[in-house]
Amino acid sequence: MAKRLNEFYSIQDLMKDVIQENKLTKGMNQISVKEAWAKLMGNGVVSYTHHIELQGKTLIVNLKSSVLREELSYGKEKIIKMMNEELGEQLISKILLS
């Protein structure tokens, strides 16, 4: 039986440890990116978003509207900055709109 430690840990610290030990960081980042996109872009953009995926440091966004894709391409740097601020770390360095 494992020995019990008398130290106290916050639930947040324990969850981080569980995520790291079980190699769930990549999946958790995927979920966080999708939630941040929905929160920052709003219902209008989200309704035209087909698929969002984080590959390495590249955010790949498939859009149903070529007009929206062109419009968002003008603000890629701003979107990257907003997404990273929302996520609390530098997960995204490039956006690919398709």
URKAPE-V58190 format. One record per backbone hydrogen bond with DSSP energy under -1.0 kcal/mol. CO is the residue of the C=O (numbers start at 1). NH is the residue of the N-H. E is the energy in kcal/mol with one decimal. If there is no record, write none. Layout:
{{CO | NH | E} {CO | NH | E}}
This chain:
{{10 | 14 | -2.1} {11 | 15 | -2.6} {12 | 16 | -2.1} {13 | 17 | -2.1} {14 | 18 | -2.4} {15 | 19 | -2.6} {16 | 20 | -2.4} {17 | 21 | -2.7} {18 | 22 | -1.9} {19 | 24 | -2.7} {20 | 23 | -1.0} {24 | 28 | -2.3} {25 | 29 | -2.4} {26 | 30 | -1.8} {27 | 31 | -1.9} {28 | 32 | -2.4} {29 | 33 | -2.5} {30 | 34 | -2.0} {31 | 35 | -2.3} {32 | 36 | -2.5} {33 | 37 | -2.4} {34 | 38 | -2.1} {35 | 39 | -2.2} {36 | 40 | -2.8} {37 | 41 | -2.6} {38 | 42 | -1.2} {42 | 46 | -2.2} {43 | 47 | -2.1} {46 | 49 | -1.1} {48 | 64 | -3.2} {51 | 62 | -3.0} {53 | 60 | -3.4} {55 | 58 | -2.2} {57 | 93 | -3.1} {57 | 94 | -1.5} {58 | 55 | -2.8} {59 | 96 | -3.0} {60 | 53 | -2.3} {61 | 98 | -2.8} {62 | 50 | -3.3} {62 | 51 | -1.3} {65 | 69 | -2.0} {66 | 70 | -2.1} {67 | 71 | -2.2} {68 | 72 | -2.8} {69 | 73 | -1.5} {72 | 75 | -1.2} {75 | 79 | -2.4} {76 | 80 | -2.6} {77 | 81 | -2.2} {78 | 82 | -2.6} {79 | 83 | -2.8} {80 | 84 | -2.5} {81 | 85 | -2.1} {82 | 86 | -2.2} {83 | 87 | -2.4} {84 | 88 | -1.5} {89 | 91 | -1.8} {94 | 59 | -2.9} {96 | 61 | -2.7}}
